Amino acid sequence: MSTERFPDRQAPDSLKPLIVQSDHTLLLDVHAPLAGEARAAILPFAELEKSPEHIHTYSITPLSLWNAASAGLSPGDIITAINAYSRYAIPSGILEGFADTMSRYGKIRMVSPAGAGMPDTLFLRCEDEAIAREIGAAKALEKYLRPLNGEGELFALNLIDRGTVKRELIRLGWPVKDEAPFVKGDDLAVELRQTSRAGRAFAPRDYQWDAAHAVCGDGAPGTGYGVVVLPCGSGKTVVGMIVMSLLRTNTLVLTTNVAAVHQWIEELLDKTGLAPEDIAEYTGDSKSVAPVTIATYQIITWRPKKGSDFPHFRLFRERSWGLIIYDEVHLLPAPVFRVTAELQAVRRLGLTATLIREDGAEDAVFSLVGPKRCDVPWKDLESQGWIAEAICTEIRLDLPEELRIPYAVASSREKYRIASENPRKEDAAQQLVENHPEDQILVIGQYLSQLESLARLLKAPLITGRMANPERERIYAAFKRGEIRVIVVSRVANFAIDLPDASCAVQVSGSFGSRQEEAQRLGRILRPKGGKNVWFYTLVSRYTVEEDFAANRQKFLAEQGYKYSIQHWTA
């Protein structure tokens, strides 16, 4: 970023779009002149928190500044961008604080020792003695770092501890600039098709190419790893395939469930020149290994009993992998972080629709998978027609009279279940299905007894985690062909399920206010529909704890820029 990008503006300061606040938040007036330019300028160093109709809120955090530093931005770039679009005087001390935080990135560098005599060792170089003294005194690091030759600014560490050390250092406020080389992995030519096997023209979109190039870089130290944040329905799998075509190496893909494994296999066969024998499935159903292997997080983290080893971690050593793709990286299970820490010599790509982790472990994703390299807002792709425009509605229903007393005396958890399973939701769901006779509809919920009852009422198939994968995929296929118009699904449909024709979702119950879940469920219906709107309904019991949890989920939608209305259901 250079100052030439921001020439003198004709708009007076009073009409500029950005308001900088002393708490490190930026308010963007989306109706002001230059709002679009300002958003593009601040996105590399500020995280979008809220984007309702008029004022969008961005937050500048140490992590967002380290993401910016890793992408090559300087404090001067950030100051130039803020000054170019700020409506009011910038609070004193803010800009200096940005520089201090960003300067921490790169103060510690991880490098390989010169020569070939220490293949299992890395060096940690500190810019000055004070930093070296600080990390040398850290109890969390003492078993990993070895001071070299009395030099306080240089430490040695075992190659296998590369990720663990990086994560401990970021917890201390010192993000490491990792310049150690990657293993190349065994060669594998991956060519993208211009016409898919299904006979459709295939050309990745510009933002998909940009995302892939942002991760791969020019092959220099410090490139070849990172996270891409794209909305559900925008083609994150295609980004993965582009990266595979650029790196041309054996690839391990980890994803959320068996259905997602099969979707990856279908997409790779449809859109690349890979042959069936080049691709293997490693799941509970089949444990094969090939140059491209797709596995589930569930099988990787399985172990016979608590406290025992994870036997399927051996998959990471089965071949000479040159790339690991973490699909839905915000769901990366904690045990996989351990392996991810050991696999720092392999190029890696994280794909996600949201970097929100309910366990707050975003710093682990930064350290172990990589910094955010690309983030395209939902509403940008919607305005360009790449994802559908969603109309979100919360429908509130009263509890039946006979449940009001049981609800009043129930425990907190039982209150939520009574509210979630409000029997009046069945009538409302049936009416909504009848109101959308031309739509492909998903009815999504949490509790099996409720879903079983709805499936009978709607005469629709029910998909749960108990269903065998072949039967599950048979139903998905019939839904895609239009032979089935309505399916009832449990939480198994939250993640990585490609149902491009779904245009209406009715959420009858959900997790306790999970923003993550809301994003994923909305994503089930966001594939572009030729300019048609899609519909997202949430049924909520009135005057119950469900309203409070629903408010948290709906707030997430509003923060992403989705308008939603509240309606009251009358039986």
KEVO-149906 format. One record per residue (C-alpha): residue number from 1; residue in three letters; x, y, z. Coordinates in steps of 0.25 Angstrom, whole numbers, m for minus. Example, Ala and Ser with C-alpha at 12.3 -4.5 7.8 and 13.67 -1.06 7.14 Angstrom:
PT    nr   rest      px      py      pz
PT     1    ALA      49     m18      31
PT     2    SER      55      m4      29
This chain:
PT    nr   rest      px      py      pz
PT     1    MET       0       0       0
PT     2    SER       6      14      m3
PT     3    THR       1      28      m1
PT     4    GLU      m1      29     m16
PT     5    ARG     m14      21     m14
PT     6    PHE     m20      33      m6
PT     7    PRO     m19      46     m14
PT     8    ASP     m25      58      m8
PT     9    ARG     m40      57      m7
PT    10    GLN     m51      67     m12
PT    11    ALA     m60      63      m1
PT    12    PRO     m59      72      11
PT    13    ASP     m55      65      25
PT    14    SER     m70      66      29
PT    15    LEU     m74      56      18
PT    16    LYS     m63      46      19
PT    17    PRO     m67      32      24
PT    18    LEU     m58      28      35
PT    19    ILE     m59      31      50
PT    20    VAL     m47      27      58
PT    21    GLN     m49      24      73
PT    22    SER     m40      23      85
PT    23    ASP     m44       9      88
PT    24    HIS     m38       5      74
PT    25    THR     m51       3      67
PT    26    LEU     m54      10      54
PT    27    LEU     m68      14      50
PT    28    LEU     m71      14      35
PT    29    ASP     m83      22      30
PT    30    VAL     m87      14      18
PT    31    HIS     m95      25      12
PT    32    ALA     m83      35      12
PT    33    PRO     m75      38      m1
PT    34    LEU     m63      29      m2
PT    35    ALA     m69      19       7
PT    36    GLY     m66       7      m2
PT    37    GLU     m51      12      m4
PT    38    ALA     m50      14      11
PT    39    ARG     m55       0      14
PT    40    ALA     m45      m6       4
PT    41    ALA     m34       2      10
PT    42    ILE     m36      m2      25
PT    43    LEU     m40     m17      23
PT    44    PRO     m25     m22      22
PT    45    PHE     m23     m17      37
PT    46    ALA     m37     m16      43
PT    47    GLU     m47     m27      46
PT    48    LEU     m61     m25      43
PT    49    GLU     m70     m27      55
PT    50    LYS     m84     m21      51
PT    51    SER     m89     m17      38
PT    52    PRO    m104     m13      40
PT    53    GLU    m111      m3      31
PT    54    HIS    m104      10      33
PT    55    ILE     m91       9      42
PT    56    HIS     m81      m2      41
PT    57    THR     m72      m5      52
PT    58    TYR     m58     m10      50
PT    59    SER     m48     m13      62
PT    60    ILE     m33     m12      61
PT    61    THR     m27     m23      70
PT    62    PRO     m13     m28      72
PT    63    LEU     m17     m40      64
PT    64    SER     m22     m31      52
PT    65    LEU     m10     m23      53
PT    66    TRP      m1     m35      52
PT    67    ASN      m9     m40      41
PT    68    ALA      m6     m27      34
PT    69    ALA       9     m27      37
PT    70    SER      10     m41      31
PT    71    ALA       3     m36      18
PT    72    GLY      14     m26      17
PT    73    LEU       7     m14      22
PT    74    SER      15      m3      30
PT    75    PRO       9       6      41
PT    76    GLY      11      17      31
PT    77    ASP       1      10      21
PT    78    ILE      m9       9      32
PT    79    ILE      m7      24      37
PT    80    THR      m8      28      22
PT    81    ALA     m21      20      20
PT    82    ILE     m28      26      33
PT    83    ASN     m24      40      30
PT    84    ALA     m29      39      16
PT    85    TYR     m43      36      21
PT    86    SER     m45      41      35
PT    87    ARG     m56      51      37
PT    88    TYR     m50      56      51
PT    89    ALA     m37      58      57
PT    90    ILE     m31      44      61
PT    91    PRO     m30      42      76
PT    92    SER     m16      45      81
PT    93    GLY      m7      33      84
PT    94    ILE     m15      23      75
PT    95    LEU      m6      23      63
PT    96    GLU       6      21      72
PT    97    GLY       0       9      78
PT    98    PHE      m2       3      65
PT    99    ALA      12       5      61
PT   100    ASP      17      m1      75
PT   101    THR       8     m13      73
PT   102    MET      12     m16      58
PT   103    SER      26     m14      62
PT   104    ARG      26     m27      70
PT   105    TYR      23     m35      57
PT   106    GLY      37     m39      52
PT   107    LYS      45     m36      64
PT   108    ILE      46     m51      66
PT   109    ARG      49     m59      53
PT   110    MET      49     m74      52
PT   111    VAL      60     m79      42
PT   112    SER      67     m91      38
PT   113    PRO      82     m92      42
PT   114    ALA      92     m90      31
PT   115    GLY      97    m103      24
PT   116    ALA      91    m117      24
PT   117    GLY      97    m122      37
PT   118    MET      84    m120      46
PT   119    PRO      72    m124      39
PT   120    ASP      63    m126      51
PT   121    THR      67    m112      57
PT   122    LEU      62     m98      55
PT   123    PHE      67     m85      61
PT   124    LEU      60     m74      67
PT   125    ARG      66     m60      65
PT   126    CYS      62     m49      74
PT   127    GLU      65     m34      69
PT   128    ASP      70     m30      83
PT   129    GLU      75     m35      96
PT   130    ALA      63     m30     104
PT   131    ILE      53     m39      96
PT   132    ALA      63     m51      97
PT   133    ARG      63     m49     112
PT   134    GLU      48     m48     113
PT   135    ILE      45     m61     105
PT   136    GLY      57     m68     111
PT   137    ALA      51     m66     125
PT   138    ALA      37     m71     120
PT   139    LYS      34     m83     128
PT   140    ALA      25     m88     116
PT   141    LEU      37     m88     107
PT   142    GLU      48     m93     115
PT   143    LYS      47    m108     111
PT   144    TYR      47    m104      96
PT   145    LEU      57     m94      95
PT   146    ARG      73     m95      96
PT   147    PRO      81     m83      97
PT   148    LEU      93     m84      87
PT   149    ASN     108     m82      91
PT   150    GLY     104     m72     101
PT   151    GLU      97     m63      91
PT   152    GLY      85     m57      97
PT   153    GLU      79     m54      84
PT   154    LEU      79     m67      78
PT   155    PHE      72     m80      82
PT   156    ALA      71     m94      76
PT   157    LEU      58    m102      76
PT   158    ASN      54    m116      71
PT   159    LEU      47    m116      57
PT   160    ILE      35    m123      63
PT   161    ASP      33    m112      73
PT   162    ARG      32    m101      62
PT   163    GLY      17     m99      64
PT   164    THR      17    m100      79
PT   165    VAL      27     m90      81
PT   166    LYS      20     m80      71
PT   167    ARG       7     m82      79
PT   168    GLU      14     m79      93
PT   169    LEU      21     m67      87
PT   170    ILE       8     m61      82
PT   171    ARG       2     m63      95
PT   172    LEU      13     m55     101
PT   173    GLY      10     m44      90
PT   174    TRP      22     m47      81
PT   175    PRO      16     m53      68
PT   176    VAL      28     m60      60
PT   177    LYS      31     m57      46
PT   178    ASP      33     m72      41
PT   179    GLU      44     m72      30
PT   180    ALA      48     m86      31
PT   181    PRO      46     m94      18
PT   182    PHE      35    m104      15
PT   183    VAL      37    m118      10
PT   184    LYS      33    m119      m4
PT   185    GLY      25    m132      m3
PT   186    ASP      24    m142     m14
PT   187    ASP      20    m136     m28
PT   188    LEU       6    m137     m33
PT   189    ALA       1    m129     m45
PT   190    VAL     m13    m123     m43
PT   191    GLU     m19    m117     m55
PT   192    LEU     m32    m109     m54
PT   193    ARG     m42    m112     m65
PT   194    GLN     m48    m101     m74
PT   195    THR     m60    m110     m76
PT   196    SER     m64    m119     m64
PT   197    ARG     m67    m134     m66
PT   198    ALA     m82    m130     m65
PT   199    GLY     m80    m122     m77
PT   200    ARG     m82    m108     m71
PT   201    ALA     m72     m97     m74
PT   202    PHE     m63     m95     m62
PT   203    ALA     m54     m83     m59
PT   204    PRO     m51     m79     m45
PT   205    ARG     m55     m65     m41
PT   206    ASP     m46     m53     m39
PT   207    TYR     m47     m53     m24
PT   208    GLN     m44     m68     m23
PT   209    TRP     m31     m66     m31
PT   210    ASP     m27     m54     m22
PT   211    ALA     m29     m62     m10
PT   212    ALA     m21     m74     m15
PT   213    HIS     m10     m64     m19
PT   214    ALA     m10     m57      m6
PT   215    VAL      m7     m70       1
PT   216    CYS       3     m76      m9
PT   217    GLY      11     m63     m11
PT   218    ASP      23     m63     m19
PT   219    GLY      29     m75     m12
PT   220    ALA      39     m67      m3
PT   221    PRO      41     m69      12
PT   222    GLY      28     m65      19
PT   223    THR      18     m69       8
PT   224    GLY      11     m82       5
PT   225    TYR       2     m83      17
PT   226    GLY     m10     m75      23
PT   227    VAL     m25     m74      24
PT   228    VAL     m36     m70      14
PT   229    VAL     m49     m64      19
PT   230    LEU     m60     m65       9
PT   231    PRO     m75     m66      11
PT   232    CYS     m83     m79      11
PT   233    GLY     m87     m82      m4
PT   234    SER     m75     m74     m10
PT   235    GLY     m67     m86     m14
PT   236    LYS     m56     m88      m4
PT   237    THR     m54    m102      m9
PT   238    VAL     m50     m96     m23
PT   239    VAL     m40     m87     m15
PT   240    GLY     m34    m100     m10
PT   241    MET     m33    m106     m24
PT   242    ILE     m26     m94     m29
PT   243    VAL     m16     m95     m18
PT   244    MET     m14    m109     m21
PT   245    SER     m12    m106     m36
PT   246    LEU      m1     m95     m32
PT   247    LEU       7    m104     m23
PT   248    ARG       6    m117     m30
PT   249    THR       8    m126     m19
PT   250    ASN       2    m137     m11
PT   251    THR      m9    m132      m3
PT   252    LEU     m17    m136      10
PT   253    VAL     m30    m129      12
PT   254    LEU     m37    m130      26
PT   255    THR     m52    m126      27
PT   256    THR     m64    m128      36
PT   257    ASN     m71    m140      32
PT   258    VAL     m73    m151      22
PT   259    ALA     m82    m144      13
PT   260    ALA     m72    m133      12
PT   261    VAL     m61    m143       8
PT   262    HIS     m70    m148      m3
PT   263    GLN     m73    m134      m8
PT   264    TRP     m58    m131      m9
PT   265    ILE     m56    m144     m16
PT   266    GLU     m67    m140     m26
PT   267    GLU     m62    m126     m28
PT   268    LEU     m48    m130     m31
PT   269    LEU     m52    m141     m41
PT   270    ASP     m62    m131     m47
PT   271    LYS     m53    m119     m48
PT   272    THR     m38    m124     m49
PT   273    GLY     m31    m134     m57
PT   274    LEU     m29    m143     m45
PT   275    ALA     m33    m158     m48
PT   276    PRO     m41    m166     m38
PT   277    GLU     m28    m174     m34
PT   278    ASP     m21    m161     m30
PT   279    ILE     m32    m158     m19
PT   280    ALA     m35    m166      m6
PT   281    GLU     m44    m165       5
PT   282    TYR     m40    m167      20
PT   283    THR     m52    m168      28
PT   284    GLY     m59    m178      37
PT   285    ASP     m64    m184      25
PT   286    SER     m52    m185      17
PT   287    LYS     m37    m183      20
PT   288    SER     m29    m182       8
PT   289    VAL     m17    m173       4
PT   290    ALA     m14    m167      m9
PT   291    PRO      m7    m154     m14
PT   292    VAL     m19    m146     m11
PT   293    THR     m26    m151       2
PT   294    ILE     m38    m146       8
PT   295    ALA     m41    m149      23
PT   296    THR     m50    m144      34
PT   297    TYR     m46    m137      47
PT   298    GLN     m55    m148      54
PT   299    ILE     m46    m160      50
PT   300    ILE     m33    m152      52
PT   301    THR     m37    m149      67
PT   302    TRP     m43    m163      69
PT   303    ARG     m36    m171      80
PT   304    PRO     m40    m184      87
PT   305    LYS     m41    m178     101
PT   306    LYS     m38    m165     108
PT   307    GLY     m23    m163     111
PT   308    SER     m19    m172     100
PT   309    ASP     m11    m168      87
PT   310    PHE     m19    m164      74
PT   311    PRO     m16    m176      65
PT   312    HIS     m20    m168      52
PT   313    PHE     m10    m157      54
PT   314    ARG      m1    m167      46
PT   315    LEU      m8    m162      34
PT   316    PHE       0    m149      34
PT   317    ARG      13    m158      32
PT   318    GLU       7    m167      22
PT   319    ARG      12    m159      10
PT   320    SER      21    m148       7
PT   321    TRP      10    m137       8
PT   322    GLY      13    m123       2
PT   323    LEU       0    m117       5
PT   324    ILE     m10    m118      16
PT   325    ILE     m24    m112      14
PT   326    TYR     m32    m109      27
PT   327    ASP     m46    m108      23
PT   328    GLU     m55    m100      32
PT   329    VAL     m43     m97      40
PT   330    HIS     m51     m90      51
PT   331    LEU     m56    m104      55
PT   332    LEU     m41    m110      56
PT   333    PRO     m42    m119      68
PT   334    ALA     m32    m116      79
PT   335    PRO     m25    m130      78
PT   336    VAL     m22    m126      63
PT   337    PHE     m15    m114      68
PT   338    ARG      m5    m123      74
PT   339    VAL      m2    m129      60
PT   340    THR      m3    m116      53
PT   341    ALA       8    m111      62
PT   342    GLU      17    m122      58
PT   343    LEU      13    m120      43
PT   344    GLN      19    m106      42
PT   345    ALA      29    m111      30
PT   346    VAL      17    m114      21
PT   347    ARG       9    m103      14
PT   348    ARG      m5    m101      19
PT   349    LEU     m17     m94      15
PT   350    GLY     m29     m91      25
PT   351    LEU     m43     m89      19
PT   352    THR     m54     m83      27
PT   353    ALA     m67     m74      26
PT   354    THR     m63     m68      40
PT   355    LEU     m51     m67      48
PT   356    ILE     m60     m67      61
PT   357    ARG     m57     m79      69
PT   358    GLU     m66     m82      81
PT   359    ASP     m54     m86      89
PT   360    GLY     m47     m73      86
PT   361    ALA     m35     m80      80
PT   362    GLU     m33     m70      68
PT   363    ASP     m18     m68      72
PT   364    ALA     m16     m83      70
PT   365    VAL     m21     m82      56
PT   366    PHE     m12     m70      54
PT   367    SER       0     m78      59
PT   368    LEU      m2     m92      54
PT   369    VAL      m9     m90      41
PT   370    GLY      m5     m76      37
PT   371    PRO     m10     m62      37
PT   372    LYS     m22     m57      30
PT   373    ARG     m18     m55      15
PT   374    CYS     m32     m51       9
PT   375    ASP     m45     m47      15
PT   376    VAL     m57     m43       5
PT   377    PRO     m69     m38      12
PT   378    TRP     m83     m46      10
PT   379    LYS     m90     m33       5
PT   380    ASP     m79     m30      m5
PT   381    LEU     m81     m44     m12
PT   382    GLU     m96     m42     m11
PT   383    SER     m96     m29     m18
PT   384    GLN     m88     m35     m29
PT   385    GLY     m98     m46     m30
PT   386    TRP     m88     m57     m26
PT   387    ILE     m97     m61     m14
PT   388    ALA    m112     m59     m13
PT   389    GLU    m119     m48      m5
PT   390    ALA    m125     m54       8
PT   391    ILE    m138     m49      15
PT   392    CYS    m137     m53      29
PT   393    THR    m149     m53      38
PT   394    GLU    m151     m57      53
PT   395    ILE    m165     m63      56
PT   396    ARG    m169     m62      71
PT   397    LEU    m179     m72      76
PT   398    ASP    m186     m73      90
PT   399    LEU    m184     m85      98
PT   400    PRO    m197     m93      99
PT   401    GLU    m204     m91     112
PT   402    GLU    m201    m105     117
PT   403    LEU    m186    m103     116
PT   404    ARG    m185     m89     123
PT   405    ILE    m185     m95     138
PT   406    PRO    m175    m106     134
PT   407    TYR    m166     m96     127
PT   408    ALA    m167     m86     139
PT   409    VAL    m162     m97     149
PT   410    ALA    m152    m104     140
PT   411    SER    m136    m103     141
PT   412    SER    m129     m93     132
PT   413    ARG    m125    m104     122
PT   414    GLU    m139    m111     122
PT   415    LYS    m145     m97     120
PT   416    TYR    m137     m96     107
PT   417    ARG    m142    m110     102
PT   418    ILE    m157    m107     106
PT   419    ALA    m156     m94      98
PT   420    SER    m149    m101      86
PT   421    GLU    m159    m112      85
PT   422    ASN    m171    m103      86
PT   423    PRO    m181    m111      78
PT   424    ARG    m187     m99      72
PT   425    LYS    m174     m98      63
PT   426    GLU    m180    m110      56
PT   427    ASP    m192    m103      51
PT   428    ALA    m183     m91      47
PT   429    ALA    m173     m99      40
PT   430    GLN    m184    m106      32
PT   431    GLN    m190     m93      28
PT   432    LEU    m176     m87      24
PT   433    VAL    m174     m99      15
PT   434    GLU    m188     m97       8
PT   435    ASN    m185     m82       7
PT   436    HIS    m172     m86      m2
PT   437    PRO    m178     m96     m12
PT   438    GLU    m167     m93     m22
PT   439    ASP    m155     m94     m13
PT   440    GLN    m146    m105      m8
PT   441    ILE    m147    m105       7
PT   442    LEU    m138    m109      18
PT   443    VAL    m144    m110      32
PT   444    ILE    m133    m110      42
PT   445    GLY    m133    m113      57
PT   446    GLN    m126    m119      69
PT   447    TYR    m135    m129      76
PT   448    LEU    m137    m142      70
PT   449    SER    m151    m144      75
PT   450    GLN    m156    m131      70
PT   451    LEU    m149    m134      56
PT   452    GLU    m156    m148      55
PT   453    SER    m169    m141      58
PT   454    LEU    m167    m131      48
PT   455    ALA    m163    m141      37
PT   456    ARG    m175    m149      39
PT   457    LEU    m184    m136      38
PT   458    LEU    m177    m131      26
PT   459    LYS    m176    m145      20
PT   460    ALA    m161    m142      17
PT   461    PRO    m148    m150      19
PT   462    LEU    m141    m148      32
PT   463    ILE    m125    m147      32
PT   464    THR    m118    m149      45
PT   465    GLY    m104    m153      50
PT   466    ARG    m110    m167      52
PT   467    MET    m113    m169      37
PT   468    ALA    m103    m177      29
PT   469    ASN     m95    m169      19
PT   470    PRO    m100    m176       6
PT   471    GLU    m115    m173      10
PT   472    ARG    m111    m159      14
PT   473    GLU    m105    m156       1
PT   474    ARG    m116    m163      m7
PT   475    ILE    m126    m153       0
PT   476    TYR    m116    m141      m3
PT   477    ALA    m115    m145     m18
PT   478    ALA    m131    m146     m19
PT   479    PHE    m132    m133     m13
PT   480    LYS    m122    m127     m23
PT   481    ARG    m130    m133     m35
PT   482    GLY    m143    m127     m30
PT   483    GLU    m149    m141     m27
PT   484    ILE    m150    m137     m12
PT   485    ARG    m154    m122      m9
PT   486    VAL    m153    m123       6
PT   487    ILE    m143    m129      15
PT   488    VAL    m143    m129      31
PT   489    VAL    m128    m129      36
PT   490    SER    m121    m129      49
PT   491    ARG    m108    m122      52
PT   492    VAL    m101    m131      42
PT   493    ALA    m105    m121      31
PT   494    ASN     m99    m109      38
PT   495    PHE     m85    m111      31
PT   496    ALA     m79    m113      18
PT   497    ILE     m92    m119      11
PT   498    ASP     m94    m114      m3
PT   499    LEU    m108    m113      m6
PT   500    PRO    m108    m102     m17
PT   501    ASP    m123    m102     m20
PT   502    ALA    m128    m100      m6
PT   503    SER    m134     m86      m5
PT   504    CYS    m142     m86       8
PT   505    ALA    m138     m90      22
PT   506    VAL    m147     m92      34
PT   507    GLN    m139     m93      47
PT   508    VAL    m148     m99      58
PT   509    SER    m137    m100      69
PT   510    GLY    m122     m97      70
PT   511    SER    m110     m97      79
PT   512    PHE    m109     m87      90
PT   513    GLY    m108     m74      82
PT   514    SER     m96     m79      74
PT   515    ARG     m92     m69      64
PT   516    GLN     m84     m79      57
PT   517    GLU     m96     m88      55
PT   518    GLU    m104     m77      50
PT   519    ALA     m94     m73      39
PT   520    GLN     m93     m88      35
PT   521    ARG    m108     m90      34
PT   522    LEU    m111     m77      26
PT   523    GLY     m99     m82      17
PT   524    ARG    m107     m94      13
PT   525    ILE    m116     m86       4
PT   526    LEU    m107     m75      m1
PT   527    ARG    m103     m81     m14
PT   528    PRO    m107     m71     m25
PT   529    LYS    m121     m73     m30
PT   530    GLY    m121     m65     m43
PT   531    GLY    m125     m52     m36
PT   532    LYS    m135     m59     m27
PT   533    ASN    m136     m56     m12
PT   534    VAL    m135     m67      m2
PT   535    TRP    m142     m68      11
PT   536    PHE    m137     m71      25
PT   537    TYR    m147     m73      36
PT   538    THR    m144     m75      51
PT   539    LEU    m156     m80      60
PT   540    VAL    m154     m75      74
PT   541    SER    m163     m77      87
PT   542    ARG    m168     m63      92
PT   543    TYR    m165     m59     106
PT   544    THR    m155     m70     108
PT   545    VAL    m140     m72     109
PT   546    GLU    m140     m75      94
PT   547    GLU    m142     m61      91
PT   548    ASP    m129     m57      98
PT   549    PHE    m121     m67      90
PT   550    ALA    m128     m64      77
PT   551    ALA    m125     m49      80
PT   552    ASN    m110     m53      80
PT   553    ARG    m111     m61      67
PT   554    GLN    m120     m50      60
PT   555    LYS    m110     m39      65
PT   556    PHE     m99     m47      57
PT   557    LEU    m108     m46      44
PT   558    ALA    m110     m31      46
PT   559    GLU     m95     m29      48
PT   560    GLN     m92     m36      35
PT   561    GLY    m102     m26      28
PT   562    TYR    m114     m35      27
PT   563    LYS    m127     m29      30
PT   564    TYR    m137     m37      37
PT   565    SER    m151     m35      42
PT   566    ILE    m159     m40      55
PT   567    GLN    m173     m45      53
PT   568    HIS    m183     m51      63
PT   569    TRP    m190     m64      60
PT   570    THR    m204     m66      63
PT   571    ALA    m210     m80      63
